[in-house]
Amino acid sequence: MEEKCIARFFSPSRFICAKSAIATFSQGSDEPLCETWERFKALLQRCPNHSFDDAAQLHIFYSGLKPQTKMILDASAGGIMMSKIPEEAIVIIDSIAANDYQSHHDRALV
């Protein structure tokens, strides 16, 4: 049933485009980590049959980050972020992104 639904509402060309957007993901020049992480997760949700496992998703996300963002994540991981298992890495990214989100919104209110 799921396959039929995906085939009907998610054409091959749309699938290829969505999967390509995931595979070529990169952080915008002035995009904070919180927005980058949310945008990446939204891309994954828009292509439910992308077939990237958790480790591949993290590799794609991390590879698309700006060097200074990678440095922040690596420091938060206590070494190299990509040496963490996917579950640990996601917890770290979620935590840093939540803190980043809060700091950006606190500045906007001032």
N, C-alpha and C positions, 0 to 999 in steps of 0.2 A: 504494500500500500504506500509506504514511504517513498519507494523508488518511483512509482507511478506519479505521485504528487510532485516530486522533484523534477521528473522528466517533463511534466506538463507545464509547470510554472517557472522552471529554471532551465531555459534553453541552453544548448551546448555553447553557443557564442557568449551568452551571459555568464555561464560557468567559467569559461576560459578567461574572460575579462576579470571576473571577480578573483579567481585564483592567481592571476597575474598581478593584480593589485596587492594581494597578500605577499607574494614572492618578492616583489620589488619595493616593499614598504620602506619608507625612510622618514625620519623626523624632519619637520619643517624648520626653516632657519630660525624663527623666533618662537617656535612651539614649545611650551613647557612640557615636562615629562607627564604630568597628569593628563593633558590633552592628547599627547602622543599615545599613551597607553590606552585611553578610552577609544581613540580612533582605530587603533590596531584591533582591539577586541570587537569593535563594531564590524570591521572588515571580515573577521572570522565568523561572526554571527550571520552576515549577509550571504555567506557561502558555506552552508552547513555540510556539504560533501567535499570540502577542500582536501581532505586526506592527509593533512600535515599532522603528525603526532605532536605531543606536548614539547618534546625536545626540539623538533624542527621549528615549531612556532616560536619558541624562545630564541633560537638561533637567528631566525629571520628578524624578529623584533630587535634583538641586541645588535645585530649587524647593521641595522638601519639607523641606529642612534648616532647623534653627534658625539665626538670624542669626549667633551666635557661631561655629557650625560653618562657615558660609559664609565668614566672615572668615578662619578658619584655612586653608581650602582656597584662597581667593584669595591669601593671603600665600604659601602654598606654591607656587602657580602663578606667582608673580612678577607678579601683576596680577589680572585677572578670570579665574576658572577657566573660565567658559563661552566664553572667546575661544580656548581650546585646541582642537585637533582631538580627536575622541573617544579615539583611541589614547593621546595624551599625557595627557589628563585621567584616563583609567582608571589609567595608571601612577602618577600623583600620588595618586589616591584610594587605590589599593592600598597604596602606600608609607605614607601617613599612617595608614590603617586598621591596618596591621600594627604600626606604632609605637604606636598607641593601644591595640591589643590587648595588646601586651607590657607597656605601662605599667599597664594595669588589672590584669593577672594578677600582675605584680610586687608591687603593693600588696596584693593578696589574700593573698600568701604571707607578708607581714610581720606 
